[in-house]
Each structure stands twice: as C-alpha cells, then as structure tokens.
C-alpha cells in the first residue's frame, strides 16, 4: 500500500492507494498550524500499513535529498510554516521510506504519467490558487537545479487598467502577487467564486496568466501546458488566456499549438483533484525500487 500527501496552502490532501496507483481512501485536512495539521495527518496514516510515502508540499522548500534540511518548508509567506520540516515530523510517527518534492512538481508528474500529458514527452503544470506554482516534467523527470522552479514569482507587465499594488510579501506585484486567488479577492473586494460574471476580472487575470505562459513557452518549450488550481475552475478565463497569448506571440512561434490547436495545447487537468496524489503515489513506489522517476 502506498501513501500520498498533497500539502497545500489551504488544505492537506492525504491518501492511501494500491500498487496500481488507485486511491483506496482519501481525506482533506485544513492547513492551520503545523502542530495541529500534522497531528491529523499522522493520525490518518497510522490507520494503514503503508510501505512508502510520497509528499508534495507548497514552497519554497528544500527538495535536495542530500541536504540536512531535506523536507523543510523555507521562506513561505505562511509564517507559521516557515522553516518547518514536514518530513522530519512524519518520520517521528511513520517508519517507511519517504520522498519529498513540491506539490506542483508531483502534480506535473501525475499528469505526465496518468493524465493530460501521457501522449507527450514534456509538460508543465501550473496551479493558480492560494498561490501560483509551476512544475515541469521532461522525459519522465521533474525539472530541478539548484532548487525547484519558482515560476509563480516571475515579474510581469501590468495590465493597462490595473493599479492593484499586489499581495506578495516578498515581491509585491510579481505574478503570484497580482494573479493568485488572494490577489483577485483583494483587488475586487469579493470572493473569486462570486466574480464569475464580471468580465473585467477575468480579462485582467487572463492577461497575467498569458504573460506567464508566454515566458514558459519561450524558456522551456513544453509540449503541453496544464492549468490547475482553484482559480482555474473558473473556466471562462481560458478563452481570455488564449486570446492574450496569441496576441503576445504575434505569430513569432509558428506552431499549430499556438494557433488553431491552442485549446488542445493549454488544457485543464486530465485527473483533476488527483494530479498531485497520483504523482506522489508514483514517487512512493519508485522509492521502493519499483519504478523510476527522478
């Protein structure tokens, strides 16, 4: 039996599954304080005889297995979680092999192995929710260098009609500061789910996401882009993203994927809600020597 954790800024999704990567049981735990949250997480997994555990967490985080801080959340805007080591906390109660990465990296892996990117060799997964994060997979391996990608904090040009100052505590008006869920709600002083019919909201949101995608395409040239997260459940933003991206490209990259095939190129998750969980299962099984992912 395999264990999986998607540790997000709003909730921890914990699941157990079989060796075929099928979910047996799954729960959601609100992300509150580390002590309160981890106690509930540990309690869930102690009910099962898991053989390995895959963990994907919000970041920035230390994902280097050779580091003394491996498994640690670092300079997150969530102050209570800064420098908290999730893996060390889990190992106090669970004596199984564990592997740790970012939530978006494992979501990208999940989509590559089981979802919307099974038919291509490279993809990126972008989540737009409480924060913005991006994971990338190329030829079955997750992209990382000195650390994991932090593409949610790139700098973007302001929309001509947007004077909002931004909410990122580190960069203020970076992509996350202007386009994550909290930015939308603060800019418009309303919950995002209640803004569905306001076209000006999604015009600005789509403009920022399109800028980010243009940068990712020019830099990484992925064969598929998957957009997930709570904000992306507002599907009316997709045509706005397509429109702005095509205008920004201005026929520079003459790919069908950026012209008549754009709706097949930039998609929503194939296994929505399970992208990170399936990716975590895959990593857990690989940690047992029964697969290869890193």
C-alpha positions in Angstrom: 0.0 0.0 0.0 1.2 3.5 -0.9 0.8 6.8 0.9 0.5 10.3 -0.6 0.3 13.8 0.7 -0.5 17.0 -1.3 0.4 19.6 1.3 -1.2 22.8 0.0 -1.5 26.3 1.5 -5.2 25.8 2.1 -5.5 22.1 2.8 -3.5 18.9 3.1 -4.9 16.0 0.9 -3.9 12.7 2.3 -4.5 9.4 0.5 -3.6 5.7 0.5 -3.6 3.6 -2.6 -2.7 0.2 -4.0 0.4 -0.6 -6.1 -1.6 0.1 -9.2 -1.9 3.8 -8.1 -5.6 3.5 -7.3 -6.9 5.6 -4.4 -8.3 3.4 -1.6 -9.1 6.2 0.9 -8.6 10.0 0.9 -9.2 12.9 3.3 -8.7 16.6 3.4 -7.3 18.4 6.4 -7.3 22.2 6.7 -3.8 23.8 6.7 -3.8 25.5 10.0 -0.7 25.4 12.4 2.0 22.8 11.8 1.3 21.1 15.1 -2.5 20.9 14.5 -2.3 19.9 10.9 0.5 17.3 11.2 -1.2 15.6 14.2 -4.2 14.9 11.9 -2.0 13.8 9.0 -0.1 11.4 11.2 -3.3 10.0 12.7 -4.7 9.3 9.2 -1.7 7.3 8.0 -1.3 5.4 11.3 -4.5 3.6 10.4 -2.9 1.9 7.4 0.0 -0.4 6.7 1.7 1.8 4.0 5.1 0.7 2.5 6.2 4.1 1.3 5.1 7.7 1.3 5.3 10.4 -1.4 4.9 14.0 -0.2 4.4 17.2 -2.3 4.3 20.5 -0.5 3.9 24.2 -1.1 7.1 26.0 -1.2 9.7 27.3 -1.3 11.0 24.0 0.1 14.2 22.0 0.4 13.9 19.1 -2.1 17.5 18.0 -2.1 17.7 14.5 -0.6 21.4 15.2 0.3 20.6 18.3 2.3 20.3 18.3 6.1 17.1 20.3 5.7 15.5 17.9 3.2 11.7 18.1 3.6 11.7 21.5 5.1 9.4 24.4 4.1 11.6 27.5 3.8 10.6 31.1 3.1 6.9 30.6 2.6 4.5 33.6 3.0 2.7 31.3 5.5 4.7 32.5 8.5 3.7 29.6 10.9 5.2 27.1 8.4 8.5 28.9 7.7 11.4 26.5 8.3 9.1 23.7 9.4 10.3 20.2 8.3 7.4 18.2 7.2 9.4 15.1 6.5 11.1 15.1 10.0 7.6 15.5 11.6 6.3 12.5 9.6 9.3 10.3 10.4 8.6 10.7 14.1 5.5 8.6 13.7 5.9 6.6 10.4 8.8 4.3 9.8 8.6 3.9 6.0 10.7 5.2 3.0 9.6 8.8 2.1 10.3 11.1 -0.8 9.6 14.8 -0.8 9.1 17.4 -3.6 6.9 20.4 -4.4 3.2 20.0 -4.9 3.3 21.3 -8.4 6.3 19.1 -9.4 4.4 16.0 -8.3 1.2 17.3 -10.0 3.1 17.7 -13.2 4.5 14.1 -12.8 1.0 12.8 -12.1 -0.4 14.4 -15.3 2.6 13.2 -17.3 2.1 9.6 -16.1 -1.7 9.3 -15.7 -3.4 12.5 -17.0 -3.4 15.1 -19.7 0.2 14.8 -20.8 0.5 11.0 -21.2 0.9 11.4 -25.0 3.8 13.9 -24.9 7.4 13.8 -23.6 7.3 17.2 -21.8 4.8 19.3 -19.9 4.3 22.0 -17.3 1.7 22.1 -14.7 0.6 25.5 -13.4 -1.6 25.9 -10.3 -3.4 29.1 -9.7 -5.0 29.1 -6.3 -3.9 30.3 -2.9 -0.5 30.8 -4.5 0.9 30.2 -8.0 3.3 27.4 -8.6 4.7 25.6 -11.7 6.2 22.2 -12.1 7.8 20.8 -15.2 8.5 17.3 -16.4 10.8 16.4 -19.3 11.2 12.8 -20.5 9.7 11.5 -17.3 11.9 13.5 -14.9 10.9 16.6 -12.9 12.9 19.7 -13.6 15.1 21.0 -10.8 18.6 22.5 -10.5 19.9 24.4 -7.5 16.4 24.1 -6.2 12.9 23.6 -7.7 11.5 26.1 -10.2 9.7 29.1 -8.6 7.9 30.3 -11.8 5.0 31.6 -9.8 7.1 34.6 -8.8 8.3 35.9 -12.2 7.9 39.6 -12.9 5.0 40.5 -15.3 3.9 43.7 -17.0 0.9 45.4 -15.5 -2.4 45.3 -17.3 -3.1 48.9 -18.6 -6.2 49.1 -16.4 -4.8 47.5 -13.2 -3.5 49.7 -10.4 -3.6 47.0 -7.7 -0.4 47.0 -5.6 -0.1 43.2 -5.3 -0.1 40.9 -2.3 3.2 39.0 -2.4 5.1 39.8 0.9 8.4 39.3 -0.9 7.9 40.9 -4.4 4.5 42.6 -4.0 3.5 42.7 -7.7 5.0 39.6 -9.1 2.8 37.1 -10.9 1.6 35.5 -7.7 1.1 38.9 -6.1 -1.1 40.0 -9.0 -2.9 36.9 -10.1 -3.3 34.3 -7.2 -6.6 33.8 -5.6 -6.0 36.2 -2.7 -4.9 38.9 -5.2 -8.1 38.6 -7.1 -10.2 38.8 -3.9 -8.3 41.8 -2.5 -8.3 43.7 -5.8 -12.1 43.3 -6.3 -13.0 43.1 -2.6 -15.0 40.0 -3.2 -14.7 36.2 -3.2 -13.5 34.9 -6.5 -16.4 32.5 -6.9 -18.8 35.4 -6.8 -17.0 37.3 -9.6 -17.8 34.8 -12.3 -19.9 37.1 -14.4 -17.6 40.1 -14.2 -15.7 40.1 -17.5 -13.2 42.7 -16.3 -12.0 40.4 -13.6 -11.1 37.6 -16.0 -9.7 40.0 -18.6 -7.0 41.1 -16.1 -6.5 37.6 -14.8 -6.1 36.1 -18.2 -3.7 38.8 -19.2 -1.3 37.9 -16.4 -1.6 34.1 -16.9 -1.0 34.5 -20.6 2.2 36.6 -20.0 3.5 33.8 -17.7 2.7 31.1 -20.2 4.5 33.1 -23.0 7.6 33.2 -20.8 7.4 29.5 -20.0 6.9 28.6 -23.7 9.8 30.7 -24.8 12.0 29.3 -22.0 11.1 25.6 -21.7 9.1 24.9 -24.9 6.8 22.3 -23.3 4.7 20.0 -25.4 1.7 20.6 -23.2 0.6 23.1 -20.6 -1.9 22.0 -17.9 -3.6 24.7 -15.8 -5.0 23.6 -12.4 -5.9 25.1 -9.0 -9.0 26.7 -7.6 -8.9 29.8 -9.7 -8.7 27.8 -12.9 -12.0 26.2 -12.1 -13.4 29.5 -13.5 -13.3 28.1 -17.0 -14.4 31.4 -18.5 -10.8 32.6 -18.1 -9.4 30.1 -20.7 -10.6 31.9 -23.8 -9.1 35.1 -22.4 -5.8 33.4 -21.8 -5.8 32.0 -25.4 -6.6 35.4 -26.8 -3.8 37.3 -25.0 -1.3 34.5 -25.5 -1.8 34.6 -29.3 -1.6 38.4 -29.3 1.7 38.3 -27.3 3.2 35.6 -29.6 2.2 37.7 -32.6 2.9 34.7 -34.9 6.6 34.7 -33.7 6.5 31.0 -32.9 4.7 29.4 -35.8 3.5 26.3 -34.0 0.0 24.9 -34.6 -0.2 24.6 -30.8 -0.3 28.4 -30.6 -2.7 28.9 -33.4 -5.6 26.6 -34.3 -4.7 23.9 -31.7 -4.3 26.1 -28.7 -7.3 24.6 -26.9 -5.6 21.2 -27.1 -2.2 22.6 -26.1 -3.2 24.5 -23.0 -5.7 22.4 -21.1 -7.1 21.7 -17.7 -6.0 18.6 -15.7 -6.8 15.1 -17.0 -7.1 13.8 -13.5 -8.3 16.9 -11.7 -8.1 16.7 -8.0 -5.8 13.7 -8.2 -2.8 15.1 -10.2 -0.5 15.5 -7.2 -1.8 12.4 -5.3 -1.1 10.2 -8.3 2.3 11.8 -8.7 3.0 11.2 -5.0 2.0 7.5 -5.4 4.3 7.2 -8.3 7.2 8.7 -6.3 6.5 6.5 -3.3 6.5 3.3 -5.5 9.8 4.5 -7.1 11.3 4.9 -3.7 10.7 1.2 -3.1 12.7 0.5 -6.3 9.7 -0.4 -8.3 9.8 2.5 -10.7 11.9 5.3 -11.9 11.0 9.0 -11.8 13.9 11.2 -10.7 
